[in-house]
């Protein structure tokens, strides 16, 4: 007896917001091969993601942290403000130690690194769709530890002192972007970027602009290899169809 296929209207609709077209298309193909899922849209920036979340009526949004325009973290906050019941799953090249807690605090229901196999992504996707939280055991342990210690953690990084927007600007500085470029990318005023720069220097005890850019560049370099590796692994997983 043939197995009845799920009609398109009964499938759960998935919106993908990621700055890499290949990954959007590849992940979309994997999703469309699932019996219970269908991709309803794919965009590469935060403004487009927010608009699509309202127009294509997704049941869940997959969001990357780094986007062509805007911020994944800010997009999560905007989606939660406009559609509180719409769940968001973060799928990112950035290591979970850097962004998972921030994503959860912003309103995401899960965080998966792109280095994970496709079947792990699909499991997390369905878990979030069922109303659960999807994070690794490592993140669960960190959250428990922080709760036990009253919000403190022995392994906190200096960048944990920064707000989401400050960390984003810190990263942009480390990538070589100037103040005006950052303002244009994030859609904020130049004076606002300058205020954030001053706040970052104060929080990280940095004396001048040169040292700020130097430390930000080291931060980016220290994490770049892991991020490139994660992207490469995820491309390979998508190309091989692993987990389909």
N, C-alpha and C positions, 0 to 999 in steps of 0.2 A: 504494500500500500504506500502510495506517495505521501510524503509529508506536506501538509498544506502550508503554503507560504504566507507570512504575515502581510496583510495588505498595507501599502504605504501609509495610509491615514492612521493606522494603528501603531506605527513605529514611533519610538521616541526620537524627537528632533534635536539635532546637535549643531550648534554654531561654533565654528573654530575661529579664534582670533590669534594669529601668529604672524610674525614678520618675515617668515621664510615661505615663499610660494610653494616650493617643492614639498615642504613638510605639510603644509595645509592640504595640498592635493593628495599626497600619499596617505595621510591620515584619513582624509575624506573617503578614499577608496576602501581603506580597511573598514571604516564605519559602515559604508554602504554595503559591504559584504556580510554584515551581521544580520541575523534574522529579525532582530528587534530594534535596530537603530537605522537612522538615515541622517545624512548631513543636510541641513537646511540652508547653510550659508557659510562663507569663509571670507575673512577680511584680514588686513595686515596692520591696521592702526586702531588706536583707542576710540577716536570719534566715530569711525565706521563701525566698530564693534558695538558701541552704545546704540547707534542708530539701528543696526541689524538686530540687536536684542529685542527691540520694540516692534520691528516690522516683519521679521521672519518667524516670530512666535516659537522660539526654541524651548525645549524642556530642560536643556542644560547648555552652559557655555564653557568651552575649553579656552583658557586664556594663558598666553605666555607673559612673562614678566617684562621682557624687552620687546618693544613694538616700534614700528616705523615712525609713528607720531604718538606722543603721549606715553603714559605709563600703565603697565598692566595692573599694578596695585591701585592706582587711581581709578582705572576702569572698573575694577571689582567694586570699589566703594560706590561709584556712580550707578552701577547696575543694581546693587543692593538698595540704594536710595530710591531708585525708580521702580524696581521690581523685587521687593523683599523676599518673595517666595521662589525666585528663579535661582537655582543652584549654580555655582561656579566651581570648576575643577581647574587648578593650575597645572600646566604641563610645560616645564621649562628646562633650559640647558643649565640654569643657575643651580648651584648645589643647595640642597634643602637646608643645610646648616645656616645659609645666608638669608634665605627668603621664606621658608615654610611657615615659621611663626608669624611673620609679617603678613603673609597672604591670609592665614587663618584669622588674624586680627582684623584684616580689611573686610572679611566676610566670605572668603572662599570656604568650600566644604571639603577640599582635598588638595593635596600637592603631590605630584609625581615628577621625578626627574626624567629627562629624555634618554638617559642612559639605560632606563629600564626596558625590558622586553615589551613588545606590543600587547601581549596577553595581560601583563600587569596593568597597562593603561586601560584596557577594556574592562578589567575587573574593577579598577578604581572608578571608572565611568559609571558602571552599573551600580556600584555601591553608593555613590553620591546620588544617583537617580532614585535609589530606594530610601533616601533620607538619612543615610549614614555619613560619617566622616572617613575619608580615605587618606591616611598618612602612613609613613613607615614606622616600624617599631622604634627606630632611633628617635624620631620626633615625639612619639608617645612618651618615651622615657624622659626626654628633655622637658616636656611639658609637666610631667609628674614631678620631676626633680625641682623645677621652678616653683610649682605649687607648694611642695613641701618646705622649700626654703623661703616662702613668702615673697616670691617674685624675683629672687636672686638666683644666680647660677655661677658656679665656679669657673665655667669655661666661656664666659661671655667675651666677645670681641669688642674692642673700642668702638667699632662702627655700630654696635648695638645701641649706642647712646644717641645715634642720629635718628631723626624722624624718617618716614618713608621718602618724603620729597627731598630731604637733605641727602639721604643715601643715593638717590637717583642723580642728583646734581654732582655729588662727589664722584660717582662713577663716570658721568659725562666729562668731568674735568680730567679724570685719569685717562680717558680715551682721546684727549687732545682737543676737545671742543671749547671754544671761547664762550664768554658770557652771553653774547648776542645769539650765537648758534643754539645754546642751551635754551634761551628764552623762546626762540622760534620753534624748536623741537617740542617743548613742553607746553607751548601756548600760554606763557606767562610773561609779565613785564620784565625788562632788563633790571629794573630796580629791585624787583622781587628776587631775582637770581642773586643779585649782589647782597641782599639781606640774608639769604640762605648761606652764602659763602662766609659771611661774617659769623653766623651762628655755628657753622661747621668748624671754623677755626677756633672758636671759643670752646666748644665741646671736646675737641680733640687736642686742645692745648697747642695749637699751631700758631707760630708767631707772624708769618707773612704769607703773601700770595704765592711766592715761589715754592716755599716749603709745602703749601697746600697742594699745589699741582704735582709736586714730586711724590708726596705720600699717596695721593690719589692714583698716580700712575703705577706705583708699586702695588697698590691694592688690585688694580685691574690686571696687571701682569701675573700676580700670584694666582688669580682665579681663571685667567684666560685659557690655559691649557686644559683644565677640567671641562670648561664650557665647550671648547672645540671638540674635545673627545666625546662629550655627550651628544653633540649634534651629529658627529660622524656615526656613532653607534646607532642612533635613532634612524638615520637615513638607511643604514644597512638593514636594520630590522624591518623597516617599511618596504624596502626593495625586495627582501626575501619573503615578505608576507608572513613572517613569523607571528603566530598567535591567531591567524585567521581561521 
